[in-house]
């Protein structure tokens, strides 16, 4: 398959995205842990 527009900018009118690649929302279960904020930051930095 070919996706010629995948890495092309996308103008949404109010903002322009650099490309069409995104990370969907997810629940990690880390929110309730005492050090959850730090672990979430590390998780998203790794992604």
Phi and psi restraints in degrees (range 20) as a CNS / XPLOR table:
assign (resid 1 and name C) (resid 2 and name N)
       (resid 2 and name CA) (resid 2 and name C) 1.0 -119.8 20.0 2
assign (resid 2 and name N) (resid 2 and name CA)
       (resid 2 and name C) (resid 3 and name N) 1.0 133.7 20.0 2
assign (resid 2 and name C) (resid 3 and name N)
       (resid 3 and name CA) (resid 3 and name C) 1.0 -126.5 20.0 2
assign (resid 3 and name N) (resid 3 and name CA)
       (resid 3 and name C) (resid 4 and name N) 1.0 79.4 20.0 2
assign (resid 3 and name C) (resid 4 and name N)
       (resid 4 and name CA) (resid 4 and name C) 1.0 -63.9 20.0 2
assign (resid 4 and name N) (resid 4 and name CA)
       (resid 4 and name C) (resid 5 and name N) 1.0 -23.3 20.0 2
assign (resid 4 and name C) (resid 5 and name N)
       (resid 5 and name CA) (resid 5 and name C) 1.0 -96.2 20.0 2
assign (resid 5 and name N) (resid 5 and name CA)
       (resid 5 and name C) (resid 6 and name N) 1.0 -1.1 20.0 2
assign (resid 5 and name C) (resid 6 and name N)
       (resid 6 and name CA) (resid 6 and name C) 1.0 -56.0 20.0 2
assign (resid 6 and name N) (resid 6 and name CA)
       (resid 6 and name C) (resid 7 and name N) 1.0 -42.8 20.0 2
assign (resid 6 and name C) (resid 7 and name N)
       (resid 7 and name CA) (resid 7 and name C) 1.0 -102.7 20.0 2
assign (resid 7 and name N) (resid 7 and name CA)
       (resid 7 and name C) (resid 8 and name N) 1.0 11.0 20.0 2
assign (resid 7 and name C) (resid 8 and name N)
       (resid 8 and name CA) (resid 8 and name C) 1.0 -87.5 20.0 2
assign (resid 8 and name N) (resid 8 and name CA)
       (resid 8 and name C) (resid 9 and name N) 1.0 148.7 20.0 2
assign (resid 8 and name C) (resid 9 and name N)
       (resid 9 and name CA) (resid 9 and name C) 1.0 -60.3 20.0 2
assign (resid 9 and name N) (resid 9 and name CA)
       (resid 9 and name C) (resid 10 and name N) 1.0 151.7 20.0 2
assign (resid 9 and name C) (resid 10 and name N)
       (resid 10 and name CA) (resid 10 and name C) 1.0 -127.2 20.0 2
assign (resid 10 and name N) (resid 10 and name CA)
       (resid 10 and name C) (resid 11 and name N) 1.0 115.3 20.0 2
assign (resid 10 and name C) (resid 11 and name N)
       (resid 11 and name CA) (resid 11 and name C) 1.0 -88.0 20.0 2
assign (resid 11 and name N) (resid 11 and name CA)
       (resid 11 and name C) (resid 12 and name N) 1.0 116.9 20.0 2
assign (resid 11 and name C) (resid 12 and name N)
       (resid 12 and name CA) (resid 12 and name C) 1.0 -98.8 20.0 2
assign (resid 12 and name N) (resid 12 and name CA)
       (resid 12 and name C) (resid 13 and name N) 1.0 5.4 20.0 2
assign (resid 12 and name C) (resid 13 and name N)
       (resid 13 and name CA) (resid 13 and name C) 1.0 94.0 20.0 2
assign (resid 13 and name N) (resid 13 and name CA)
       (resid 13 and name C) (resid 14 and name N) 1.0 -57.6 20.0 2
assign (resid 13 and name C) (resid 14 and name N)
       (resid 14 and name CA) (resid 14 and name C) 1.0 -91.8 20.0 2
assign (resid 14 and name N) (resid 14 and name CA)
       (resid 14 and name C) (resid 15 and name N) 1.0 -14.9 20.0 2
assign (resid 14 and name C) (resid 15 and name N)
       (resid 15 and name CA) (resid 15 and name C) 1.0 -160.0 20.0 2
assign (resid 15 and name N) (resid 15 and name CA)
       (resid 15 and name C) (resid 16 and name N) 1.0 161.8 20.0 2
assign (resid 15 and name C) (resid 16 and name N)
       (resid 16 and name CA) (resid 16 and name C) 1.0 -121.1 20.0 2
assign (resid 16 and name N) (resid 16 and name CA)
       (resid 16 and name C) (resid 17 and name N) 1.0 126.3 20.0 2
assign (resid 16 and name C) (resid 17 and name N)
       (resid 17 and name CA) (resid 17 and name C) 1.0 -86.3 20.0 2
assign (resid 17 and name N) (resid 17 and name CA)
       (resid 17 and name C) (resid 18 and name N) 1.0 142.1 20.0 2
assign (resid 17 and name C) (resid 18 and name N)
       (resid 18 and name CA) (resid 18 and name C) 1.0 -66.0 20.0 2
assign (resid 18 and name N) (resid 18 and name CA)
       (resid 18 and name C) (resid 19 and name N) 1.0 -32.0 20.0 2
assign (resid 18 and name C) (resid 19 and name N)
       (resid 19 and name CA) (resid 19 and name C) 1.0 -156.8 20.0 2
assign (resid 19 and name N) (resid 19 and name CA)
       (resid 19 and name C) (resid 20 and name N) 1.0 -172.1 20.0 2
assign (resid 19 and name C) (resid 20 and name N)
       (resid 20 and name CA) (resid 20 and name C) 1.0 -110.6 20.0 2
assign (resid 20 and name N) (resid 20 and name CA)
       (resid 20 and name C) (resid 21 and name N) 1.0 20.5 20.0 2
assign (resid 20 and name C) (resid 21 and name N)
       (resid 21 and name CA) (resid 21 and name C) 1.0 -96.4 20.0 2
assign (resid 21 and name N) (resid 21 and name CA)
       (resid 21 and name C) (resid 22 and name N) 1.0 130.7 20.0 2
assign (resid 21 and name C) (resid 22 and name N)
       (resid 22 and name CA) (resid 22 and name C) 1.0 -145.3 20.0 2
assign (resid 22 and name N) (resid 22 and name CA)
       (resid 22 and name C) (resid 23 and name N) 1.0 163.7 20.0 2
assign (resid 22 and name C) (resid 23 and name N)
       (resid 23 and name CA) (resid 23 and name C) 1.0 -108.3 20.0 2
assign (resid 23 and name N) (resid 23 and name CA)
       (resid 23 and name C) (resid 24 and name N) 1.0 123.3 20.0 2
assign (resid 23 and name C) (resid 24 and name N)
       (resid 24 and name CA) (resid 24 and name C) 1.0 -69.9 20.0 2
assign (resid 24 and name N) (resid 24 and name CA)
       (resid 24 and name C) (resid 25 and name N) 1.0 161.3 20.0 2
assign (resid 24 and name C) (resid 25 and name N)
       (resid 25 and name CA) (resid 25 and name C) 1.0 -69.9 20.0 2
assign (resid 25 and name N) (resid 25 and name CA)
       (resid 25 and name C) (resid 26 and name N) 1.0 153.4 20.0 2
assign (resid 25 and name C) (resid 26 and name N)
       (resid 26 and name CA) (resid 26 and name C) 1.0 -155.4 20.0 2
assign (resid 26 and name N) (resid 26 and name CA)
       (resid 26 and name C) (resid 27 and name N) 1.0 160.1 20.0 2
assign (resid 26 and name C) (resid 27 and name N)
       (resid 27 and name CA) (resid 27 and name C) 1.0 -112.3 20.0 2
assign (resid 27 and name N) (resid 27 and name CA)
       (resid 27 and name C) (resid 28 and name N) 1.0 126.2 20.0 2
assign (resid 27 and name C) (resid 28 and name N)
       (resid 28 and name CA) (resid 28 and name C) 1.0 -101.7 20.0 2
assign (resid 28 and name N) (resid 28 and name CA)
       (resid 28 and name C) (resid 29 and name N) 1.0 -17.6 20.0 2
assign (resid 28 and name C) (resid 29 and name N)
       (resid 29 and name CA) (resid 29 and name C) 1.0 81.6 20.0 2
assign (resid 29 and name N) (resid 29 and name CA)
       (resid 29 and name C) (resid 30 and name N) 1.0 1.1 20.0 2
assign (resid 29 and name C) (resid 30 and name N)
       (resid 30 and name CA) (resid 30 and name C) 1.0 -82.3 20.0 2
assign (resid 30 and name N) (resid 30 and name CA)
       (resid 30 and name C) (resid 31 and name N) 1.0 -11.4 20.0 2
assign (resid 30 and name C) (resid 31 and name N)
       (resid 31 and name CA) (resid 31 and name C) 1.0 -61.2 20.0 2
assign (resid 31 and name N) (resid 31 and name CA)
       (resid 31 and name C) (resid 32 and name N) 1.0 -31.2 20.0 2
assign (resid 31 and name C) (resid 32 and name N)
       (resid 32 and name CA) (resid 32 and name C) 1.0 -89.1 20.0 2
assign (resid 32 and name N) (resid 32 and name CA)
       (resid 32 and name C) (resid 33 and name N) 1.0 -9.1 20.0 2
assign (resid 32 and name C) (resid 33 and name N)
       (resid 33 and name CA) (resid 33 and name C) 1.0 -76.9 20.0 2
assign (resid 33 and name N) (resid 33 and name CA)
       (resid 33 and name C) (resid 34 and name N) 1.0 149.2 20.0 2
assign (resid 33 and name C) (resid 34 and name N)
       (resid 34 and name CA) (resid 34 and name C) 1.0 -56.5 20.0 2
assign (resid 34 and name N) (resid 34 and name CA)
       (resid 34 and name C) (resid 35 and name N) 1.0 -37.8 20.0 2
assign (resid 34 and name C) (resid 35 and name N)
       (resid 35 and name CA) (resid 35 and name C) 1.0 -105.0 20.0 2
assign (resid 35 and name N) (resid 35 and name CA)
       (resid 35 and name C) (resid 36 and name N) 1.0 27.7 20.0 2
assign (resid 35 and name C) (resid 36 and name N)
       (resid 36 and name CA) (resid 36 and name C) 1.0 -60.3 20.0 2
assign (resid 36 and name N) (resid 36 and name CA)
       (resid 36 and name C) (resid 37 and name N) 1.0 -39.0 20.0 2
assign (resid 36 and name C) (resid 37 and name N)
       (resid 37 and name CA) (resid 37 and name C) 1.0 -63.1 20.0 2
assign (resid 37 and name N) (resid 37 and name CA)
       (resid 37 and name C) (resid 38 and name N) 1.0 -43.1 20.0 2
assign (resid 37 and name C) (resid 38 and name N)
       (resid 38 and name CA) (resid 38 and name C) 1.0 -66.8 20.0 2
assign (resid 38 and name N) (resid 38 and name CA)
       (resid 38 and name C) (resid 39 and name N) 1.0 -41.0 20.0 2
assign (resid 38 and name C) (resid 39 and name N)
       (resid 39 and name CA) (resid 39 and name C) 1.0 -67.5 20.0 2
assign (resid 39 and name N) (resid 39 and name CA)
       (resid 39 and name C) (resid 40 and name N) 1.0 -38.7 20.0 2
assign (resid 39 and name C) (resid 40 and name N)
       (resid 40 and name CA) (resid 40 and name C) 1.0 -64.0 20.0 2
assign (resid 40 and name N) (resid 40 and name CA)
       (resid 40 and name C) (resid 41 and name N) 1.0 -41.9 20.0 2
assign (resid 40 and name C) (resid 41 and name N)
       (resid 41 and name CA) (resid 41 and name C) 1.0 -60.4 20.0 2
assign (resid 41 and name N) (resid 41 and name CA)
       (resid 41 and name C) (resid 42 and name N) 1.0 -43.0 20.0 2
assign (resid 41 and name C) (resid 42 and name N)
       (resid 42 and name CA) (resid 42 and name C) 1.0 -65.7 20.0 2
assign (resid 42 and name N) (resid 42 and name CA)
       (resid 42 and name C) (resid 43 and name N) 1.0 -40.2 20.0 2
assign (resid 42 and name C) (resid 43 and name N)
       (resid 43 and name CA) (resid 43 and name C) 1.0 -60.5 20.0 2
assign (resid 43 and name N) (resid 43 and name CA)
       (resid 43 and name C) (resid 44 and name N) 1.0 -49.5 20.0 2
assign (resid 43 and name C) (resid 44 and name N)
       (resid 44 and name CA) (resid 44 and name C) 1.0 -71.0 20.0 2
assign (resid 44 and name N) (resid 44 and name CA)
       (resid 44 and name C) (resid 45 and name N) 1.0 -31.1 20.0 2
assign (resid 44 and name C) (resid 45 and name N)
       (resid 45 and name CA) (resid 45 and name C) 1.0 -64.4 20.0 2
assign (resid 45 and name N) (resid 45 and name CA)
       (resid 45 and name C) (resid 46 and name N) 1.0 -37.7 20.0 2
assign (resid 45 and name C) (resid 46 and name N)
       (resid 46 and name CA) (resid 46 and name C) 1.0 -70.4 20.0 2
assign (resid 46 and name N) (resid 46 and name CA)
       (resid 46 and name C) (resid 47 and name N) 1.0 -34.9 20.0 2
